[in-house]
Amino acid sequence: MVKTVGTATGNVNAITPIYNGFNLPMANMIFDIQLADGIRLNLTSYLSSRHHEDTWVKGGYLQIDKLTFLKSPLIDDIMQNVTFVIGQSDIDYGDQHFRRSDGGNTIYNPFVENYIMDEFATEIGMHVYYKSEKTGLFAMGAITDGELNAVTLAPTKIDAKTGETNKYPPAFLGKLGFDKQLSPDFRVRVSGSFYTVSSANSSTLFGGDRTGSNYYNVMSNPTTAAGTTLSQAVDYNAFSGRFNPGFSQENHSYMGNLFLKYKGLEFFGTAETAKGRTITEVSTRGAKQFAGDIIYRFPEDTENFWIGYRYNTVSAKIVGNTTDVTVNRSAASAGWFLTKNIMMKAEYVSQQYKDYDATNILSGGKFSGLVMQAAISF
C-alpha cells in the first residue's frame, strides 16, 4: 500500500508508515461432525488472526435437517423442506457473508478483502429455514440475543432516547429469496434480508469480525508512547480500510442481493440501507452501501482460474462530522485454484475517503496497492 506519511510524533492525525512485506498467517480450525442422520455439529475456532491473536472460539451450532428419532412420518415429511440451526452461529443477514473472508477461511472470496461496511456477527439463537427444490423459493426467520458477547448482568446505562435504563430485547432477522439452476448454463439467485434490534448491550452487525481486515495498517494512526518515534510505534487498528457506522444500541438494516451465473461469467450485486444509533444519541443516523462484483472463471471445463472487478461505495452520517461521508473502493482481482482446496489470488485496490472534516484522520484520505494471498482449506 502507498500513502502519505505523517511525521509528527504523537499526532493523532499522523498516518502509520507502511512498507512492502508479509503479514503473519491466519488460521481457523473447523469441526463439522455428523452426530446422527440429519444432525450435524459445527464448531469453529480462530487459531491465529489479526484481531484476536490467540485461540478463540468463534461459535458452535447444531444443524438439524432430519428428526428421525421422533419416529413420526408427518414430521419426516415436513423436514424434507425445513432446516433448524441452533446455537451461536453467523447471523444469516444478506448473502454477502457467504462470500466473505473469515480469518484463515478465504477460499470462498474471489477478492482479498470484504466489503467496506462488513456485515458479520455471531449471535446465540435459532434460524428456521424453508426451502423448495422444485420452485427454488426459500425463506428464513430467526431470533437471537442481539449480542456477540452474551451478558447476564443487569443493565445500568441510561438510554438517551427513552430516558430509561437500557434493555436487552431479542433481535429478529429474516430472508426471502429464489435460487434455481434454470438451465445447465444459467443460475439465478435473488434474496432480500433484514436485521432489527431496538436496544442492545453492544450490537455488532458491522463490527463483529474477530479476525480483522486484510488491508494491513492503511489509513491508521499509530499508538505512540512517550519517548517513541512514529516508526517505532505499533498500529493496533485491526479493521483498517473498513467503515463501521457505530450502531451499537439500535440497528435496523436491510439488504438485497442478486447473483447471476451464465457459464463462467458471474455477477453478484448488493444494495443495503441501514439506520441506527449509539446509547448516547436521541435519534437514528443512516448508512447506505452498494457493491457489484463481475467475475469470469475459465477455462470452461474446470473454471479454476478467474479474473474479477468490484466496485463498492458507502455513504453515511457519522457522529461529529458536519456532513455525510463517502468511501469509494475499486478492486481488481485474479486467482487460481491449483486444486479444489489450494488457492492463490492477487488484488489491486484503490480507495478514497470523501467529505470527512479536516480534523479527522481520514480527511482527503486515499490508499492503493497490491495484495497477494494464498489459502489452503482441508
C-alpha positions as CSV (number, residue, x, y, z in Angstrom):
1,M,0.0,0.0,0.0
2,V,1.2,3.5,-0.8
3,K,0.0,6.7,1.0
4,T,1.2,10.0,2.5
5,V,3.0,9.5,5.8
6,G,2.7,11.9,8.8
7,T,5.8,12.9,10.6
8,A,4.8,14.3,14.0
9,T,5.3,12.0,17.0
10,G,2.0,11.7,18.9
11,N,0.0,13.5,16.2
12,V,-3.5,11.8,16.2
13,N,-3.8,12.5,12.5
14,A,-0.4,11.1,11.5
15,I,-0.7,8.2,9.2
16,T,1.1,4.9,10.0
17,P,4.1,4.4,7.7
18,I,3.9,1.1,5.9
19,Y,6.2,-0.9,3.7
20,N,6.1,-3.9,1.3
21,G,6.2,-7.1,3.3
22,F,4.4,-10.2,4.7
23,N,1.7,-10.4,7.4
24,L,1.5,-13.3,9.8
25,P,-0.6,-16.1,8.5
26,M,-4.1,-16.6,9.9
27,A,-5.7,-20.0,10.6
28,N,-9.2,-21.4,11.6
29,M,-10.0,-24.8,12.9
30,I,-13.4,-26.2,11.9
31,F,-15.0,-29.3,13.2
32,D,-18.0,-30.4,11.1
33,I,-19.3,-33.6,12.7
34,Q,-22.2,-35.8,11.7
35,L,-23.8,-36.7,15.1
36,A,-26.7,-38.6,13.6
37,D,-28.7,-39.0,10.4
38,G,-29.7,-35.4,9.5
39,I,-28.0,-33.8,12.6
40,R,-24.6,-32.1,12.3
41,L,-22.4,-30.2,14.8
42,N,-20.2,-27.3,13.7
43,L,-17.5,-25.9,16.0
44,T,-15.1,-23.2,14.7
45,S,-12.1,-21.7,16.4
46,Y,-9.8,-18.9,15.4
47,L,-6.3,-20.2,15.9
48,S,-4.5,-17.1,14.8
49,S,-5.9,-13.9,13.4
50,R,-5.1,-10.2,13.1
51,H,-7.5,-9.1,15.8
52,H,-7.7,-12.0,18.3
53,E,-4.1,-13.3,18.0
54,D,-4.7,-16.2,20.4
55,T,-7.1,-19.1,20.1
56,W,-10.7,-18.0,20.3
57,V,-13.9,-20.0,19.8
58,K,-15.9,-18.4,17.0
59,G,-19.1,-20.3,17.8
60,G,-20.8,-23.7,17.6
61,Y,-24.2,-24.8,16.5
62,L,-26.4,-27.8,15.6
63,Q,-27.8,-28.1,12.1
64,I,-30.9,-30.3,12.0
65,D,-32.2,-31.5,8.7
66,K,-34.0,-34.6,10.0
67,L,-35.8,-35.6,13.2
68,T,-36.0,-39.4,12.6
69,F,-35.6,-40.2,16.3
70,L,-39.2,-38.8,16.8
71,K,-40.4,-41.6,14.5
72,S,-43.2,-39.5,13.1
73,P,-44.0,-39.8,9.3
74,L,-45.6,-36.4,9.4
75,I,-42.5,-34.7,10.9
76,D,-40.3,-36.6,8.4
77,D,-42.4,-35.1,5.6
78,I,-42.1,-31.6,7.0
79,M,-38.4,-31.9,7.5
80,Q,-37.8,-32.6,3.8
81,N,-38.2,-28.8,3.4
82,V,-37.2,-27.5,6.8
83,T,-33.8,-26.9,8.5
84,F,-33.1,-25.7,12.0
85,V,-29.8,-24.0,13.0
86,I,-29.5,-23.7,16.8
87,G,-26.6,-22.2,18.8
88,Q,-24.0,-19.4,18.2
89,S,-23.7,-19.0,14.5
90,D,-23.2,-16.5,11.8
91,I,-26.4,-14.5,11.6
92,D,-27.8,-15.1,8.1
93,Y,-28.3,-11.4,7.2
94,G,-27.8,-10.9,3.4
95,D,-25.9,-13.2,1.1
96,Q,-22.5,-11.4,1.2
97,H,-21.4,-13.2,4.3
98,F,-21.3,-16.5,2.3
99,R,-18.6,-14.9,0.1
100,R,-16.5,-13.0,2.7
101,S,-13.1,-13.9,4.1
102,D,-13.1,-15.0,7.8
103,G,-9.6,-15.2,9.1
104,G,-7.9,-18.2,7.6
105,N,-11.0,-19.1,5.7
106,T,-10.7,-17.1,2.5
107,I,-11.4,-19.7,-0.2
108,Y,-15.0,-18.5,-0.9
109,N,-13.9,-14.9,-1.6
110,P,-12.7,-14.1,-5.1
111,F,-11.2,-10.9,-3.6
112,V,-8.7,-10.4,-0.8
113,E,-10.8,-8.1,1.4
114,N,-14.5,-7.9,2.3
115,Y,-16.9,-5.0,1.8
116,I,-16.1,-1.6,3.2
117,M,-19.1,-1.9,5.6
118,D,-18.6,-5.6,6.6
119,E,-21.8,-7.2,7.8
120,F,-20.9,-10.1,10.1
121,A,-21.5,-11.2,13.6
122,T,-22.2,-14.4,15.6
123,E,-25.1,-14.4,18.0
124,I,-26.9,-17.1,20.1
125,G,-30.3,-18.0,18.7
126,M,-32.2,-20.1,16.2
127,H,-32.6,-19.9,12.4
128,V,-35.5,-21.7,10.8
129,Y,-35.3,-22.4,7.0
130,Y,-37.9,-23.4,4.5
131,K,-36.7,-24.3,1.0
132,S,-38.4,-25.8,-2.0
133,E,-36.2,-27.6,-4.5
134,K,-39.0,-27.7,-7.1
135,T,-39.8,-24.0,-7.1
136,G,-36.5,-22.6,-6.0
137,L,-38.2,-20.5,-3.3
138,F,-36.7,-20.2,0.2
139,A,-37.5,-18.4,3.4
140,M,-35.7,-17.9,6.8
141,G,-36.8,-16.5,10.1
142,A,-34.6,-16.1,13.2
143,I,-34.4,-14.8,16.7
144,T,-31.2,-14.1,18.5
145,D,-30.0,-12.5,21.7
146,G,-28.7,-9.5,19.7
147,E,-25.2,-9.8,21.1
148,L,-21.8,-11.1,20.0
149,N,-20.9,-11.4,23.7
150,A,-23.9,-12.7,25.7
151,V,-24.5,-11.0,29.0
152,T,-26.4,-11.9,32.2
153,L,-25.6,-8.7,34.2
154,A,-28.5,-6.4,34.7
155,P,-28.2,-3.2,32.6
156,T,-27.3,0.1,34.3
157,K,-26.8,2.6,31.5
158,I,-29.5,5.1,30.6
159,D,-30.8,5.2,27.1
160,A,-30.6,8.9,26.0
161,K,-33.6,8.4,23.6
162,T,-36.0,6.9,26.1
163,G,-34.5,8.2,29.4
164,E,-34.9,4.7,30.8
165,T,-32.5,2.0,31.9
166,N,-31.2,0.1,28.8
167,K,-33.0,-3.1,27.8
168,Y,-31.7,-6.2,26.0
169,P,-34.6,-7.4,23.9
170,P,-34.0,-10.1,21.2
171,A,-33.0,-9.3,17.7
172,F,-35.1,-10.5,14.7
173,L,-34.0,-11.3,11.2
174,G,-35.5,-12.8,8.1
175,K,-34.8,-13.6,4.5
176,L,-36.9,-14.4,1.4
177,G,-35.4,-15.5,-1.9
178,F,-35.4,-17.5,-5.1
179,D,-32.4,-19.7,-6.1
180,K,-32.6,-22.1,-9.1
181,Q,-30.5,-23.5,-11.9
182,L,-32.7,-22.5,-14.8
183,S,-30.6,-24.4,-17.3
184,P,-27.3,-26.3,-17.3
185,D,-25.5,-22.9,-18.1
186,F,-27.6,-20.4,-16.1
187,R,-28.3,-20.0,-12.4
188,V,-30.1,-17.1,-10.7
189,R,-30.4,-16.2,-7.0
190,V,-32.2,-13.2,-5.6
191,S,-32.8,-12.5,-2.0
192,G,-34.0,-9.8,0.5
193,S,-32.9,-9.7,4.1
194,F,-33.5,-7.7,7.3
195,Y,-32.0,-7.5,10.7
196,T,-33.5,-5.4,13.5
197,V,-32.8,-4.8,17.2
198,S,-34.3,-1.9,19.1
199,S,-31.9,-2.0,22.1
200,A,-28.7,-3.8,22.9
201,N,-25.7,-4.0,25.2
202,S,-23.5,-3.8,22.2
203,S,-24.9,-4.6,18.7
204,T,-22.0,-5.6,16.4
205,L,-23.6,-6.3,13.0
206,F,-21.0,-4.0,11.3
207,G,-18.2,-4.7,13.8
208,G,-18.4,-8.4,14.7
209,D,-15.4,-9.7,12.8
210,R,-12.9,-11.1,15.3
211,T,-10.2,-11.7,12.7
212,G,-9.5,-8.3,11.1
213,S,-9.0,-6.6,7.8
214,N,-6.8,-7.9,5.0
215,Y,-5.6,-4.4,4.2
216,Y,-2.9,-4.1,6.9
217,N,-2.3,-0.7,8.6
218,V,-3.8,1.5,5.9
219,M,-5.2,4.9,6.9
220,S,-4.4,4.3,10.6
221,N,-2.8,6.3,13.4
222,P,0.0,4.5,15.3
223,T,-0.3,4.1,19.1
224,T,2.6,6.3,20.3
225,A,4.1,6.2,23.7
226,A,6.3,8.7,25.4
227,G,9.9,8.6,24.1
228,T,9.0,6.6,20.9
229,T,9.2,7.7,17.3
230,L,6.4,7.3,14.8
231,S,8.3,4.5,13.1
232,Q,8.7,2.6,16.4
233,A,5.0,2.7,17.2
234,V,2.6,-0.2,16.7
235,D,-0.7,0.1,14.9
236,Y,-3.5,-1.7,16.7
237,N,-6.3,-0.9,14.3
238,A,-7.4,-4.4,13.3
239,F,-10.1,-3.1,10.9
240,S,-8.1,-0.7,8.7
241,G,-9.8,0.1,5.4
242,R,-13.3,-0.7,6.7
243,F,-16.1,1.5,7.9
244,N,-18.3,0.9,10.9
245,P,-21.3,3.2,11.3
246,G,-21.4,2.6,15.0
247,F,-25.0,1.4,15.5
248,S,-24.2,-0.2,18.9
249,Q,-27.6,0.5,20.6
250,E,-30.2,0.3,17.8
251,N,-29.9,-1.2,14.4
252,H,-32.4,-1.7,11.6
253,S,-30.7,-3.0,8.4
254,Y,-32.0,-4.2,5.0
255,M,-30.1,-5.8,2.2
256,G,-31.0,-7.1,-1.3
257,N,-28.7,-9.4,-3.3
258,L,-28.6,-10.6,-6.9
259,F,-26.4,-13.4,-8.2
260,L,-26.3,-14.4,-11.8
261,K,-24.1,-17.0,-13.4
262,Y,-24.0,-17.8,-17.1
263,K,-21.3,-20.4,-17.9
264,G,-18.1,-18.8,-16.5
265,L,-19.5,-15.3,-16.1
266,E,-20.8,-14.2,-12.7
267,F,-22.4,-11.1,-11.3
268,F,-23.0,-10.5,-7.6
269,G,-24.7,-7.3,-6.5
270,T,-25.6,-5.8,-3.2
271,A,-27.9,-2.9,-2.2
272,E,-28.1,-2.1,1.5
273,T,-29.6,0.6,3.7
274,A,-29.3,0.8,7.5
275,K,-30.1,3.1,10.3
276,G,-29.2,3.1,14.0
277,R,-27.6,4.9,16.9
278,T,-25.5,4.6,20.0
279,I,-27.0,4.7,23.5
280,T,-26.0,8.4,23.9
281,E,-27.9,9.5,20.8
282,V,-31.5,10.5,20.8
283,S,-32.2,9.9,17.1
284,T,-31.0,7.4,14.4
285,R,-28.5,8.0,11.7
286,G,-28.4,6.4,8.2
287,A,-25.9,4.5,6.1
288,K,-26.1,3.1,2.6
289,Q,-23.9,0.6,0.8
290,F,-23.8,-0.5,-2.9
291,A,-21.5,-3.1,-4.4
292,G,-21.1,-5.1,-7.6
293,D,-18.8,-7.9,-8.5
294,I,-18.1,-9.2,-12.0
295,I,-16.2,-12.5,-12.1
296,Y,-15.1,-14.5,-15.2
297,R,-14.0,-18.1,-14.5
298,F,-12.1,-20.1,-17.1
299,P,-11.4,-22.5,-18.8
300,E,-14.9,-23.8,-19.4
301,D,-14.3,-27.4,-18.3
302,T,-12.7,-26.6,-14.9
303,E,-13.2,-22.8,-14.2
304,N,-10.1,-22.9,-11.9
305,F,-8.8,-19.5,-13.0
306,W,-10.6,-16.2,-12.6
307,I,-10.4,-12.5,-13.2
308,G,-12.7,-10.1,-11.4
309,Y,-13.6,-6.5,-10.7
310,R,-15.6,-5.0,-7.7
311,Y,-16.9,-1.5,-7.1
312,N,-18.0,-0.7,-3.5
313,T,-19.3,2.6,-2.1
314,V,-20.6,3.6,1.3
315,S,-22.2,6.9,2.3
316,A,-23.3,7.6,5.9
317,K,-23.8,10.1,8.6
318,I,-21.3,9.8,11.4
319,V,-21.1,11.3,14.9
320,G,-19.2,14.6,15.0
321,N,-18.9,15.2,11.2
322,T,-20.6,18.2,9.7
323,T,-21.7,16.4,6.5
324,D,-22.4,12.8,5.4
325,V,-19.2,10.9,4.5
326,T,-18.4,8.7,1.5
327,V,-15.9,5.9,1.0
328,N,-15.3,4.5,-2.5
329,R,-13.3,1.4,-3.5
330,S,-12.3,-0.2,-6.7
331,A,-10.7,-3.6,-6.7
332,A,-9.4,-5.9,-9.5
333,S,-8.6,-9.5,-8.8
334,A,-7.1,-12.6,-10.4
335,G,-6.9,-16.1,-9.0
336,W,-6.1,-19.7,-9.5
337,F,-7.4,-22.8,-7.8
338,L,-4.4,-25.2,-8.0
339,T,-6.7,-27.8,-6.6
340,K,-10.1,-27.6,-5.1
341,N,-8.6,-26.7,-1.7
342,I,-5.5,-24.7,-2.6
343,M,-6.0,-21.2,-4.0
344,M,-3.8,-18.2,-4.9
345,K,-5.1,-14.7,-5.6
346,A,-4.0,-11.2,-6.1
347,E,-5.9,-7.9,-5.8
348,Y,-5.2,-4.4,-6.8
349,V,-7.2,-1.9,-4.7
350,S,-7.8,1.8,-4.8
351,Q,-9.9,3.5,-2.0
352,Q,-10.9,7.1,-1.4
353,Y,-12.4,8.9,1.6
354,K,-14.6,12.0,0.9
355,D,-16.2,14.8,3.0
356,Y,-14.6,14.0,6.3
357,D,-13.9,17.1,8.5
358,A,-10.4,18.4,8.3
359,T,-9.8,17.3,11.9
360,N,-10.5,13.7,11.0
361,I,-7.5,11.4,10.1
362,L,-9.5,10.2,7.1
363,S,-10.0,13.7,5.6
364,G,-8.8,13.6,2.0
365,G,-7.5,10.1,2.6
366,K,-6.7,7.6,-0.1
367,F,-4.7,4.4,-0.5
368,S,-3.9,2.0,-3.2
369,G,-1.7,-1.1,-3.6
370,L,-1.4,-4.8,-4.5
371,V,-2.1,-7.6,-2.1
372,M,-1.4,-11.3,-2.8
373,Q,-2.8,-14.2,-0.8
374,A,-2.7,-18.0,-0.7
375,A,-5.3,-20.2,1.1
376,I,-5.4,-23.9,2.0
377,S,-8.6,-25.5,3.2
378,F,-9.0,-29.1,4.1
